[in-house]
């Protein structure tokens, strides 16, 4: 936090350059409705909020690697989609796969909070200010709301544009961003996860089968290895760069 705040102060003083169009520049020079620059601490918080979703999504990528390893048919379809579209970004099948990873992964199984008013849930009274827990994983896999809830089935999200309209789909919190507990970085997380899924699906990337066990007693959890990958040709280089790096002519972006 202090580093982000200090960066903002350094930019405003001219000691640290920041190119226009970058998040660093945008938040350092952002003005509120009254035309005033944001306090340095607040600008730092907002800058971190641009990074946090992509850092957290790395755990979802580990779960995605596990699911892709176990589902070669989906992996092949996503790879073909990326090649046909000429880009790793926003492929409908990759996005659907990303949403199903988020529905089934026990990364964030619950969110704690306080009751804003006296409520009764399943016969249990919770007074205002009492502790409550939103069971995210159970809601996302409830048999009363989902068809075949225990199965990993990305096809359920194909052609579903407004996923937020599904009240029981809450991997990033419930309700809305404006007045609920839904994460404002959710769409960034989906976009980043879908790109990672498309990259991992390439046949030139090998997803190692060892270390994919998930310890559900651990919080937060992930596949034990974190989802290790190698170049399919055995080269000691980044496998994703080998498959999608700029040095390969005609490589999709």
C-alpha positions in Angstrom: 0.0 0.0 0.0 2.8 2.4 1.0 4.6 1.8 -2.3 1.5 2.5 -4.4 0.9 5.7 -2.4 4.5 6.8 -2.8 4.4 6.1 -6.6 1.4 8.4 -6.9 3.2 11.2 -5.0 6.3 10.7 -7.1 4.3 11.0 -10.4 2.6 14.2 -9.2 5.9 15.7 -8.3 7.5 14.7 -11.6 10.1 12.4 -10.1 8.5 9.2 -11.6 7.4 9.1 -15.2 4.1 7.3 -16.1 3.0 6.9 -19.6 -0.5 8.0 -20.5 -2.9 5.1 -20.9 -1.4 3.2 -18.0 -3.2 2.5 -14.8 -0.5 4.2 -12.8 -1.0 7.5 -14.8 -4.8 7.2 -14.7 -5.1 7.0 -11.0 -2.3 9.4 -10.2 -4.0 12.1 -12.2 -7.7 11.1 -11.7 -9.9 13.9 -10.5 -13.2 13.5 -8.6 -16.5 15.1 -9.3 -15.3 18.4 -7.9 -12.1 18.4 -10.0 -9.8 17.6 -7.1 -7.0 15.0 -7.4 -7.5 11.9 -5.3 -5.6 11.7 -2.0 -2.3 9.7 -2.5 -3.5 6.9 -0.3 -6.8 6.5 -2.2 -5.0 6.6 -5.6 -2.8 3.9 -4.3 -5.7 1.8 -3.2 -7.3 2.1 -6.6 -4.1 1.3 -8.4 -3.8 -1.9 -6.3 -7.4 -2.7 -7.2 -6.3 -2.9 -10.8 -3.7 -5.5 -9.9 -5.5 -7.6 -7.3 -8.0 -9.4 -9.6 -5.2 -10.6 -11.9 -3.0 -11.8 -8.9 -6.0 -13.6 -7.4 -7.0 -15.2 -10.7 -3.7 -17.1 -10.7 -5.3 -19.6 -8.3 -8.2 -20.1 -10.7 -5.6 -20.6 -13.5 -4.2 -23.5 -11.4 -7.7 -25.1 -11.2 -8.1 -24.5 -14.9 -4.9 -26.3 -15.7 -6.2 -29.3 -13.7 -9.5 -29.3 -15.5 -7.8 -28.9 -18.9 -5.5 -31.8 -18.1 -8.5 -34.0 -17.4 -10.6 -32.9 -20.3 -8.6 -33.2 -23.6 -11.7 -32.8 -25.7 -12.4 -29.3 -24.3 -8.7 -28.5 -24.5 -8.7 -29.4 -28.2 -11.9 -27.3 -28.9 -10.5 -24.3 -27.1 -7.2 -24.5 -28.9 -9.0 -24.7 -32.3 -11.1 -21.8 -31.3 -8.1 -19.6 -30.5 -6.3 -20.6 -33.7 -9.4 -19.9 -35.8 -10.1 -16.5 -34.2 -6.4 -15.6 -34.3 -6.4 -14.4 -30.7 -6.3 -15.7 -27.1 -8.8 -13.1 -26.0 -12.5 -13.6 -25.3 -13.1 -16.9 -27.1 -16.6 -18.0 -26.2 -15.5 -21.6 -25.4 -12.6 -20.4 -23.3 -14.9 -17.9 -21.4 -17.5 -20.6 -20.8 -14.7 -22.9 -19.5 -13.5 -20.0 -17.2 -17.0 -19.5 -15.7 -17.3 -23.3 -15.0 -13.9 -23.2 -13.3 -15.1 -20.4 -11.1 -18.4 -22.2 -10.3 -16.7 -25.4 -9.2 -13.3 -24.3 -7.8 -13.2 -24.2 -3.9 -10.7 -21.3 -4.0 -13.1 -18.9 -2.1 -15.6 -21.3 -0.4 -17.2 -18.6 1.8 -17.4 -14.9 2.6 -18.0 -13.6 6.1 -20.0 -10.5 7.0 -22.4 -8.9 9.5 -26.2 -8.8 9.4 -27.3 -5.3 8.7 -30.7 -5.9 10.4 -32.4 -8.7 12.3 -33.0 -11.6 10.0 -34.2 -15.2 10.3 -32.6 -17.9 8.0 -33.8 -21.5 8.1 -35.3 -20.9 11.5 -32.2 -19.4 13.0 -32.5 -15.8 14.2 -29.5 -13.5 13.5 -29.6 -10.1 15.2 -28.3 -7.0 13.5 -24.5 -6.9 13.8 -24.4 -10.7 14.1 -21.9 -12.7 12.1 -23.1 -14.4 9.0 -21.2 -16.5 6.4 -22.2 -16.7 2.7 -21.5 -20.2 1.5 -20.2 -19.5 -2.0 -19.2 -23.0 -3.1 -22.5 -24.6 -1.8 -24.5 -22.0 -3.5 -22.7 -22.5 -6.8 -23.2 -26.3 -6.6 -26.7 -26.5 -5.1 -28.8 -29.2 -6.7 -31.9 -27.1 -6.3 -30.4 -24.4 -8.6 -28.1 -26.2 -11.0 -28.6 -29.1 -13.4 -25.9 -31.8 -12.7 -24.2 -29.5 -10.1 -21.5 -32.0 -9.3 -20.3 -32.3 -12.9 -17.8 -30.0 -14.6 -19.8 -28.9 -17.6 -18.6 -25.7 -19.3 -21.4 -26.1 -22.0 -23.8 -24.8 -19.4 -22.3 -21.3 -19.9 -22.0 -21.3 -23.7 -24.2 -18.4 -25.1 -24.9 -17.1 -21.5 -23.9 -13.4 -21.8 -25.6 -12.1 -18.6 -24.1 -14.5 -16.0 -24.8 -11.9 -13.3 -28.5 -12.5 -13.9 -28.0 -16.0 -12.4 -28.7 -15.3 -8.8 -27.1 -18.5 -7.6 -23.8 -18.0 -9.5 -21.7 -16.1 -7.0 -18.0 -17.1 -7.2 -17.1 -13.4 -6.7 -19.8 -12.6 -4.2 -23.5 -12.0 -4.5 -25.9 -9.2 -5.5 -24.4 -6.4 -7.5 -21.1 -4.4 -7.4 -23.0 -1.2 -6.6 -24.9 -2.3 -3.6 -23.9 -5.9 -2.8 -20.8 -8.0 -2.1 -19.9 -8.7 -5.8 -16.3 -8.1 -6.6 -15.8 -5.1 -9.0 -12.8 -7.0 -10.5 -15.0 -10.0 -11.6 -15.0 -9.2 -15.3 -11.2 -8.6 -15.2 -10.8 -12.0 -13.6 -12.9 -13.7 -16.2 -11.0 -12.1 -19.1 -7.6 -13.0 -17.6 -8.7 -16.5 -16.8 -10.1 -17.1 -20.3 -6.8 -15.9 -21.9 -4.8 -18.3 -19.7 -7.2 -21.2 -20.5 -6.7 -20.5 -24.3 -2.9 -20.4 -23.9 -2.8 -23.6 -21.8 -4.9 -25.4 -24.4 -2.3 -25.1 -27.1 -0.9 -28.4 -28.1 2.7 -27.0 -27.7 2.0 -26.7 -24.0 2.2 -29.8 -21.8 0.3 -29.7 -18.5 2.0 -32.0 -16.0 -0.3 -34.5 -14.4 1.5 -34.7 -11.1 0.6 -32.5 -8.2 -3.0 -31.7 -9.4 -4.6 -33.1 -6.2 -6.6 -30.5 -4.3 -6.7 -30.4 -0.5 -10.1 -29.1 0.4 -9.2 -28.8 4.0 -6.8 -25.9 3.1 -8.1 -22.3 2.8 -7.5 -20.9 0.3 -6.7 -24.0 -1.7 -5.4 -24.9 -5.1 -3.9 -27.9 -6.9 -0.8 -28.9 -4.9 1.7 -28.1 -7.7 -0.1 -24.9 -8.8 -0.5 -26.4 -12.2 3.0 -26.9 -13.7 3.5 -26.8 -17.5 6.3 -27.6 -19.9 7.0 -27.1 -23.5 5.7 -30.1 -25.5 9.0 -30.3 -27.4 11.0 -30.4 -24.2 12.7 -27.0 -24.7 13.8 -25.2 -21.6 11.8 -22.1 -22.4 8.5 -20.7 -21.2 5.9 -23.0 -22.9 3.4 -20.3 -23.3 6.0 -18.0 -24.9 7.0 -20.9 -27.2 3.4 -21.3 -28.3 2.3 -17.7 -28.5 5.4 -15.6 -28.3 5.9 -12.6 -30.7 8.8 -14.3 -32.3 6.5 -16.9 -34.0 5.3 -15.2 -37.2 1.6 -15.0 -37.5 1.0 -15.9 -33.9 -2.4 -14.9 -32.6 -2.3 -12.1 -30.0 
